[in-house]
Amino acid sequence: MKKWMRIAGIGVLLTGTMTVSCWAAEYTACADQMQRMGLFRGTEQGGELDRVPTRAEAAVMLVRLLGAEDEASALDYKAPFVDLKGWEQPYVQYLYENGLTSGAAPDRYEPEQPCTAQMYAALMLRALGYTEEDGDFSYADALTRAEEIGLYDPAVIDTKNFLRDDAVAASYTALSLMPKGETGTLLDRLTAAGAVGQTEAQPSQQLFADYAAYRADTAAWADLTDFGVRGGLQAALRGTDGYQMTVRTEEYTTVSCADGMAVSEGVLTLQAPAVKPYQQAYRRETADRPDAAQRAMLYGYGPVPLALIQQIDRTRNEWTVTLEGVPQLYREQMWALHQAAGAVWEMPAQSTLVQTVRSGRIVTQQMTAALTNGEVRAQIVVIGEIEPA
């Protein structure tokens, strides 16, 4: 009872101060899968996905992604860049010989400088066969072009604070894309060339094929830039000491992806046995939210980004997506649990998202997960019904 009264007492703090809990690295599963295929190794300290990559590290990541490390190691260094250490030279030489980089200046690569989202997009576009010479893109619009071909999903890639984690997500996504002028994926090319074994490639190849079918089935979503979502959270909390509480939100969200604006208005209800329910109206909008929360409000009800998916299956007009933990893209929908029930919740190994699709458009979405916080367990369901604005 005391715990319930303490929680009810902090309800007045909920207005305007709701934030999403922050986890630094989201795409370790992508890194693990690429490592199993021999396309990613990390550093001596591990993946280090929670920090900014250097330009030299970007070169290494790209060469390994292309399955060309052995080829690169056999090259003599002839590139014009005079600021490289010995270990960096083979990787940069491979990129230079294959027209994938021209450095930061005619004679400098600046290996220790941060690799930006724009730089990595340009590298990846060239690796997929797109060139500035053919007019496929310019360095200035590399981010836009990367988004257009599906390399950079705006729901996933943080272009402002670009980490090794983002580079891993983009690299894994690149494996699922068709290089320019080809009919198979980049992973298919690597497998055919013997850079990746068939056994190691097969799980990802199957996932990529299933994902392509999912994106084709939801293709009409691309035309839905303005829409509304009616739904909310239902969380049932149970403690080993008999503690019980229900956290519920009922809200309506209007979204304009083109303008980067979303507004949610609703009512939060806290209930416990033998205690009068506590209710509070609230309003949230992207204008005053952190970047990650803004992406969640704008893209949390669209097609699920590939980098988040462990498995995807279809039954009639429903797609069931298995996710690792609860990705940050969907945690904003759980804000009431984090705020009302406090502390840090331990994420589950998996969560499930079920989307109903009609006429190429997602019309309903339901996420389920079970979280724990010490001796308290929360079973959550988040429902959204999507309608054109």
Secondary structure as a PSIPRED ss2 file (coil, helix, strand):
# PSIPRED VFORMAT (PSIPRED V4.0)

   1 M C   1.000  0.000  0.000
   2 K H   0.000  1.000  0.000
   3 K H   0.000  1.000  0.000
   4 W H   0.000  1.000  0.000
   5 M H   0.000  1.000  0.000
   6 R H   0.000  1.000  0.000
   7 I H   0.000  1.000  0.000
   8 A H   0.000  1.000  0.000
   9 G H   0.000  1.000  0.000
  10 I C   1.000  0.000  0.000
  11 G H   0.000  1.000  0.000
  12 V H   0.000  1.000  0.000
  13 L H   0.000  1.000  0.000
  14 L C   1.000  0.000  0.000
  15 T C   1.000  0.000  0.000
  16 G C   1.000  0.000  0.000
  17 T C   1.000  0.000  0.000
  18 M C   1.000  0.000  0.000
  19 T C   1.000  0.000  0.000
  20 V C   1.000  0.000  0.000
  21 S C   1.000  0.000  0.000
  22 C C   1.000  0.000  0.000
  23 W C   1.000  0.000  0.000
  24 A C   1.000  0.000  0.000
  25 A C   1.000  0.000  0.000
  26 E C   1.000  0.000  0.000
  27 Y C   1.000  0.000  0.000
  28 T H   0.000  1.000  0.000
  29 A H   0.000  1.000  0.000
  30 C H   0.000  1.000  0.000
  31 A H   0.000  1.000  0.000
  32 D H   0.000  1.000  0.000
  33 Q H   0.000  1.000  0.000
  34 M H   0.000  1.000  0.000
  35 Q H   0.000  1.000  0.000
  36 R H   0.000  1.000  0.000
  37 M C   1.000  0.000  0.000
  38 G C   1.000  0.000  0.000
  39 L C   1.000  0.000  0.000
  40 F C   1.000  0.000  0.000
  41 R C   1.000  0.000  0.000
  42 G C   1.000  0.000  0.000
  43 T E   0.000  0.000  1.000
  44 E C   1.000  0.000  0.000
  45 Q C   1.000  0.000  0.000
  46 G E   0.000  0.000  1.000
  47 G C   1.000  0.000  0.000
  48 E C   1.000  0.000  0.000
  49 L C   1.000  0.000  0.000
  50 D C   1.000  0.000  0.000
  51 R C   1.000  0.000  0.000
  52 V C   1.000  0.000  0.000
  53 P C   1.000  0.000  0.000
  54 T E   0.000  0.000  1.000
  55 R H   0.000  1.000  0.000
  56 A H   0.000  1.000  0.000
  57 E H   0.000  1.000  0.000
  58 A H   0.000  1.000  0.000
  59 A H   0.000  1.000  0.000
  60 V H   0.000  1.000  0.000
  61 M H   0.000  1.000  0.000
  62 L H   0.000  1.000  0.000
  63 V H   0.000  1.000  0.000
  64 R H   0.000  1.000  0.000
  65 L H   0.000  1.000  0.000
  66 L C   1.000  0.000  0.000
  67 G C   1.000  0.000  0.000
  68 A C   1.000  0.000  0.000
  69 E H   0.000  1.000  0.000
  70 D H   0.000  1.000  0.000
  71 E H   0.000  1.000  0.000
  72 A H   0.000  1.000  0.000
  73 S H   0.000  1.000  0.000
  74 A C   1.000  0.000  0.000
  75 L C   1.000  0.000  0.000
  76 D C   1.000  0.000  0.000
  77 Y C   1.000  0.000  0.000
  78 K C   1.000  0.000  0.000
  79 A C   1.000  0.000  0.000
  80 P C   1.000  0.000  0.000
  81 F C   1.000  0.000  0.000
  82 V C   1.000  0.000  0.000
  83 D C   1.000  0.000  0.000
  84 L C   1.000  0.000  0.000
  85 K C   1.000  0.000  0.000
  86 G C   1.000  0.000  0.000
  87 W C   1.000  0.000  0.000
  88 E C   1.000  0.000  0.000
  89 Q H   0.000  1.000  0.000
  90 P H   0.000  1.000  0.000
  91 Y H   0.000  1.000  0.000
  92 V H   0.000  1.000  0.000
  93 Q H   0.000  1.000  0.000
  94 Y H   0.000  1.000  0.000
  95 L H   0.000  1.000  0.000
  96 Y H   0.000  1.000  0.000
  97 E H   0.000  1.000  0.000
  98 N C   1.000  0.000  0.000
  99 G C   1.000  0.000  0.000
 100 L C   1.000  0.000  0.000
 101 T C   1.000  0.000  0.000
 102 S C   1.000  0.000  0.000
 103 G C   1.000  0.000  0.000
 104 A C   1.000  0.000  0.000
 105 A E   0.000  0.000  1.000
 106 P C   1.000  0.000  0.000
 107 D C   1.000  0.000  0.000
 108 R E   0.000  0.000  1.000
 109 Y C   1.000  0.000  0.000
 110 E C   1.000  0.000  0.000
 111 P C   1.000  0.000  0.000
 112 E C   1.000  0.000  0.000
 113 Q C   1.000  0.000  0.000
 114 P E   0.000  0.000  1.000
 115 C C   1.000  0.000  0.000
 116 T C   1.000  0.000  0.000
 117 A H   0.000  1.000  0.000
 118 Q H   0.000  1.000  0.000
 119 M H   0.000  1.000  0.000
 120 Y H   0.000  1.000  0.000
 121 A H   0.000  1.000  0.000
 122 A H   0.000  1.000  0.000
 123 L H   0.000  1.000  0.000
 124 M H   0.000  1.000  0.000
 125 L H   0.000  1.000  0.000
 126 R H   0.000  1.000  0.000
 127 A H   0.000  1.000  0.000
 128 L C   1.000  0.000  0.000
 129 G C   1.000  0.000  0.000
 130 Y C   1.000  0.000  0.000
 131 T C   1.000  0.000  0.000
 132 E C   1.000  0.000  0.000
 133 E C   1.000  0.000  0.000
 134 D C   1.000  0.000  0.000
 135 G C   1.000  0.000  0.000
 136 D C   1.000  0.000  0.000
 137 F C   1.000  0.000  0.000
 138 S C   1.000  0.000  0.000
 139 Y H   0.000  1.000  0.000
 140 A H   0.000  1.000  0.000
 141 D H   0.000  1.000  0.000
 142 A H   0.000  1.000  0.000
 143 L H   0.000  1.000  0.000
 144 T H   0.000  1.000  0.000
 145 R H   0.000  1.000  0.000
 146 A H   0.000  1.000  0.000
 147 E H   0.000  1.000  0.000
 148 E H   0.000  1.000  0.000
 149 I C   1.000  0.000  0.000
 150 G C   1.000  0.000  0.000
 151 L C   1.000  0.000  0.000
 152 Y C   1.000  0.000  0.000
 153 D C   1.000  0.000  0.000
 154 P C   1.000  0.000  0.000
 155 A C   1.000  0.000  0.000
 156 V C   1.000  0.000  0.000
 157 I C   1.000  0.000  0.000
 158 D C   1.000  0.000  0.000
 159 T C   1.000  0.000  0.000
 160 K C   1.000  0.000  0.000
 161 N C   1.000  0.000  0.000
 162 F C   1.000  0.000  0.000
 163 L C   1.000  0.000  0.000
 164 R H   0.000  1.000  0.000
 165 D H   0.000  1.000  0.000
 166 D H   0.000  1.000  0.000
 167 A H   0.000  1.000  0.000
 168 V H   0.000  1.000  0.000
 169 A H   0.000  1.000  0.000
 170 A H   0.000  1.000  0.000
 171 S H   0.000  1.000  0.000
 172 Y H   0.000  1.000  0.000
 173 T H   0.000  1.000  0.000
 174 A H   0.000  1.000  0.000
 175 L H   0.000  1.000  0.000
 176 S C   1.000  0.000  0.000
 177 L C   1.000  0.000  0.000
 178 M C   1.000  0.000  0.000
 179 P C   1.000  0.000  0.000
 180 K C   1.000  0.000  0.000
 181 G C   1.000  0.000  0.000
 182 E C   1.000  0.000  0.000
 183 T C   1.000  0.000  0.000
 184 G C   1.000  0.000  0.000
 185 T C   1.000  0.000  0.000
 186 L H   0.000  1.000  0.000
 187 L H   0.000  1.000  0.000
 188 D H   0.000  1.000  0.000
 189 R H   0.000  1.000  0.000
 190 L H   0.000  1.000  0.000
 191 T H   0.000  1.000  0.000
 192 A H   0.000  1.000  0.000
 193 A C   1.000  0.000  0.000
 194 G C   1.000  0.000  0.000
 195 A C   1.000  0.000  0.000
 196 V C   1.000  0.000  0.000
 197 G C   1.000  0.000  0.000
 198 Q H   0.000  1.000  0.000
 199 T H   0.000  1.000  0.000
 200 E H   0.000  1.000  0.000
 201 A H   0.000  1.000  0.000
 202 Q H   0.000  1.000  0.000
 203 P H   0.000  1.000  0.000
 204 S H   0.000  1.000  0.000
 205 Q H   0.000  1.000  0.000
 206 Q H   0.000  1.000  0.000
 207 L H   0.000  1.000  0.000
 208 F H   0.000  1.000  0.000
 209 A H   0.000  1.000  0.000
 210 D H   0.000  1.000  0.000
 211 Y H   0.000  1.000  0.000
 212 A H   0.000  1.000  0.000
 213 A H   0.000  1.000  0.000
 214 Y H   0.000  1.000  0.000
 215 R H   0.000  1.000  0.000
 216 A H   0.000  1.000  0.000
 217 D H   0.000  1.000  0.000
 218 T C   1.000  0.000  0.000
 219 A H   0.000  1.000  0.000
 220 A H   0.000  1.000  0.000
 221 W H   0.000  1.000  0.000
 222 A H   0.000  1.000  0.000
 223 D H   0.000  1.000  0.000
 224 L C   1.000  0.000  0.000
 225 T C   1.000  0.000  0.000
 226 D E   0.000  0.000  1.000
 227 F E   0.000  0.000  1.000
 228 G E   0.000  0.000  1.000
 229 V E   0.000  0.000  1.000
 230 R E   0.000  0.000  1.000
 231 G E   0.000  0.000  1.000
 232 G E   0.000  0.000  1.000
 233 L E   0.000  0.000  1.000
 234 Q E   0.000  0.000  1.000
 235 A E   0.000  0.000  1.000
 236 A E   0.000  0.000  1.000
 237 L E   0.000  0.000  1.000
 238 R E   0.000  0.000  1.000
 239 G E   0.000  0.000  1.000
 240 T C   1.000  0.000  0.000
 241 D C   1.000  0.000  0.000
 242 G C   1.000  0.000  0.000
 243 Y C   1.000  0.000  0.000
 244 Q E   0.000  0.000  1.000
 245 M E   0.000  0.000  1.000
 246 T E   0.000  0.000  1.000
 247 V E   0.000  0.000  1.000
 248 R E   0.000  0.000  1.000
 249 T E   0.000  0.000  1.000
 250 E E   0.000  0.000  1.000
 251 E E   0.000  0.000  1.000
 252 Y E   0.000  0.000  1.000
 253 T E   0.000  0.000  1.000
 254 T E   0.000  0.000  1.000
 255 V E   0.000  0.000  1.000
 256 S E   0.000  0.000  1.000
 257 C C   1.000  0.000  0.000
 258 A C   1.000  0.000  0.000
 259 D C   1.000  0.000  0.000
 260 G C   1.000  0.000  0.000
 261 M E   0.000  0.000  1.000
 262 A E   0.000  0.000  1.000
 263 V E   0.000  0.000  1.000
 264 S E   0.000  0.000  1.000
 265 E E   0.000  0.000  1.000
 266 G E   0.000  0.000  1.000
 267 V E   0.000  0.000  1.000
 268 L E   0.000  0.000  1.000
 269 T E   0.000  0.000  1.000
 270 L E   0.000  0.000  1.000
 271 Q E   0.000  0.000  1.000
 272 A E   0.000  0.000  1.000
 273 P C   1.000  0.000  0.000
 274 A C   1.000  0.000  0.000
 275 V E   0.000  0.000  1.000
 276 K E   0.000  0.000  1.000
 277 P E   0.000  0.000  1.000
 278 Y E   0.000  0.000  1.000
 279 Q E   0.000  0.000  1.000
 280 Q E   0.000  0.000  1.000
 281 A E   0.000  0.000  1.000
 282 Y E   0.000  0.000  1.000
 283 R E   0.000  0.000  1.000
 284 R E   0.000  0.000  1.000
 285 E E   0.000  0.000  1.000
 286 T H   0.000  1.000  0.000
 287 A H   0.000  1.000  0.000
 288 D H   0.000  1.000  0.000
 289 R C   1.000  0.000  0.000
 290 P C   1.000  0.000  0.000
 291 D H   0.000  1.000  0.000
 292 A H   0.000  1.000  0.000
 293 A H   0.000  1.000  0.000
 294 Q H   0.000  1.000  0.000
 295 R H   0.000  1.000  0.000
 296 A H   0.000  1.000  0.000
 297 M H   0.000  1.000  0.000
 298 L H   0.000  1.000  0.000
 299 Y H   0.000  1.000  0.000
 300 G C   1.000  0.000  0.000
 301 Y C   1.000  0.000  0.000
 302 G C   1.000  0.000  0.000
 303 P C   1.000  0.000  0.000
 304 V C   1.000  0.000  0.000
 305 P C   1.000  0.000  0.000
 306 L H   0.000  1.000  0.000
 307 A H   0.000  1.000  0.000
 308 L H   0.000  1.000  0.000
 309 I E   0.000  0.000  1.000
 310 Q E   0.000  0.000  1.000
 311 Q E   0.000  0.000  1.000
 312 I E   0.000  0.000  1.000
 313 D E   0.000  0.000  1.000
 314 R E   0.000  0.000  1.000
 315 T E   0.000  0.000  1.000
 316 R C   1.000  0.000  0.000
 317 N C   1.000  0.000  0.000
 318 E E   0.000  0.000  1.000
 319 W E   0.000  0.000  1.000
 320 T E   0.000  0.000  1.000
 321 V E   0.000  0.000  1.000
 322 T E   0.000  0.000  1.000
 323 L E   0.000  0.000  1.000
 324 E E   0.000  0.000  1.000
 325 G C   1.000  0.000  0.000
 326 V C   1.000  0.000  0.000
 327 P C   1.000  0.000  0.000
 328 Q H   0.000  1.000  0.000
 329 L H   0.000  1.000  0.000
 330 Y H   0.000  1.000  0.000
 331 R H   0.000  1.000  0.000
 332 E H   0.000  1.000  0.000
 333 Q H   0.000  1.000  0.000
 334 M H   0.000  1.000  0.000
 335 W H   0.000  1.000  0.000
 336 A H   0.000  1.000  0.000
 337 L H   0.000  1.000  0.000
 338 H H   0.000  1.000  0.000
 339 Q H   0.000  1.000  0.000
 340 A H   0.000  1.000  0.000
 341 A H   0.000  1.000  0.000
 342 G C   1.000  0.000  0.000
 343 A C   1.000  0.000  0.000
 344 V C   1.000  0.000  0.000
 345 W C   1.000  0.000  0.000
 346 E E   0.000  0.000  1.000
 347 M C   1.000  0.000  0.000
 348 P C   1.000  0.000  0.000
 349 A C   1.000  0.000  0.000
 350 Q E   0.000  0.000  1.000
 351 S E   0.000  0.000  1.000
 352 T E   0.000  0.000  1.000
 353 L E   0.000  0.000  1.000
 354 V E   0.000  0.000  1.000
 355 Q E   0.000  0.000  1.000
 356 T E   0.000  0.000  1.000
 357 V E   0.000  0.000  1.000
 358 R E   0.000  0.000  1.000
 359 S C   1.000  0.000  0.000
 360 G C   1.000  0.000  0.000
 361 R E   0.000  0.000  1.000
 362 I E   0.000  0.000  1.000
 363 V E   0.000  0.000  1.000
 364 T E   0.000  0.000  1.000
 365 Q E   0.000  0.000  1.000
 366 Q E   0.000  0.000  1.000
 367 M E   0.000  0.000  1.000
 368 T E   0.000  0.000  1.000
 369 A E   0.000  0.000  1.000
 370 A E   0.000  0.000  1.000
 371 L E   0.000  0.000  1.000
 372 T E   0.000  0.000  1.000
 373 N E   0.000  0.000  1.000
 374 G C   1.000  0.000  0.000
 375 E C   1.000  0.000  0.000
 376 V E   0.000  0.000  1.000
 377 R E   0.000  0.000  1.000
 378 A E   0.000  0.000  1.000
 379 Q E   0.000  0.000  1.000
 380 I E   0.000  0.000  1.000
 381 V E   0.000  0.000  1.000
 382 V E   0.000  0.000  1.000
 383 I E   0.000  0.000  1.000
 384 G E   0.000  0.000  1.000
 385 E E   0.000  0.000  1.000
 386 I E   0.000  0.000  1.000
 387 E E   0.000  0.000  1.000
 388 P E   0.000  0.000  1.000
 389 A C   1.000  0.000  0.000
